[in-house]
């Protein structure tokens, strides 16, 4: 449940301007997560979220930019915790996730800026990835499979 909630938090801060912990608590409770401010505070600390200035000039939550290595590790953990399988046909890759985790997993893949990925689309439990070519697709699948097994990206 913690990973599902934290994945939802990452999705929320990437798609909305979340300014306060109270706002995050309210949204998550409306989505039946049943969280307290203390839980959200702990999640914010674990996710290493920071306040940054949004487009409207107000402070909002965002991922800390403490170097790509830490972010890459976090994205790898998200994939490891949520992805069930990854397979391909020609230059099309299908990534299956736990129910409700495809958006967060897709955001992790997009944020990693993996060479050879042209684009991604996420549903509820499936991510569709288009590789630049059918030659590049096997490398991408291998990289994703290594990440979900907990191995370092190649």
N, C-alpha and C positions, 0 to 999 in steps of 0.2 A: 504494500500500500504506500509506503514511504516513497519508493522510486516512482510509482505512478503519479503521486501528488507532486513530487519535485519535477517530474517531466512536464506536468501540466503548468507548474509555475514558470518553467522556462518558456513554454509555449505562450503563456499569457504575457510575459514581459517582452517577448519578441513581437507580439501582435497588437499590444495595447500600451498605453502610457499609464503604468501603475505607479502612483505617487506615494502611497503609504501602506504600512503593514495592515492597517485596518481595512483598507480597500481590498487588499489581497485576501484577507480573512473572509470578508463579505462575499466576494466572488466565488471563492472555493466552497464556502458553506452553501451558497445557492446551487452549486454543482454537486451537492451531497458529499463533500469530502469531510465535513464535521471537524474542523480544525479550530485551534485556539491561537491567540496572538503569540503565545510562547512557542507553539509548534512552528508557526511561520517564521518567527525570529531565528529558531534553530535551523530551519530550512535555508533561510537567507544566508546564514553563516556558512553552512555546509556547501551551498552552491556558489559561495564567494561572490554574491551579488553586491553591487555598489550603487550609490545614487549618482546619476549623471544628469546633465541638463538636456531636457528634451527639446523638440522643435518649438514648443510653445513657451520655452524659457523656464519652465518649472522643472523641479527635480523629479526624476523617475528612476525606477530600478532597472539595472542592466547588468550583464555579465562583466566581471572585472577583467581588465586587459593586463593580466599579470604574466604575459608571455604566452605564446602559442603552445608551449609544451604542456602547461597546466590545463589549458582549454582542451587540447588534444586528448589528454588523459581523461578529462571529464566526459568528453564526447565518446571516447572509447568505452567508458563505464556505462554510459547511457545505452550504447549499442549492445554491450555485453549483457546488460540486464533486461533489455526489451526485445531484441531480435531473435527470432526462432530459426529462420533459414534464409538463405540467399542463393538464388540460382539464375541462370540466364538462357536466352535463346538469341543467337546472333548478337545484335548490339543492345538488346533489351534485357534489363535486369529486374527481377522481382524479389523484393525483400519482405518477408512475412514477420510481423511483430505480434506481441501480446495485444489483446483488444484494447483500443484506446491509446496506444503508444506510438502509432505510426507518425503522427505530426511531430512529436518531440524527437523521435529517431531521425526523421527526415531533416529536421532543423540541424541536428548534430552532423549528419552527412553533408548538408549544404555548407555549414560553418567550417568544416574541415577542408573545403576547397580542393577536393580530390581531383587530380589531373585526369582528364579524359571523360569526366561527367559533364554532359551538355545540360541536363536538367532533371528535376525530380518532381513527382506528384505523390502526395500522401492521401490515403483514405483513413479508415479507422484502424485497420490492422495490416495494411499492405502499402508498400512504397513501390512506385514504378520509377525506375531509373533508366535514362537513355544515355548510352555511352557514345562517344564520338565515332567509334568504329567497332566492328565485330572483332577486330584484333585487340583492341584495348579492353573490351568487356571482361575477358578472363582475368586480367590483372586486377580489375576493380573488384570482381567477385572474390578473388583470393584475398585481397586486402580486407574486405568487409568480413569474410569468414575468419581471418586471423584475428581481427578485432573482437569478434563475438566469442572467440575461444580464449581471449585474454592475452594474445600474443602481440608484440609490438608491430605497428604498421611497417610494411616493407618500404 
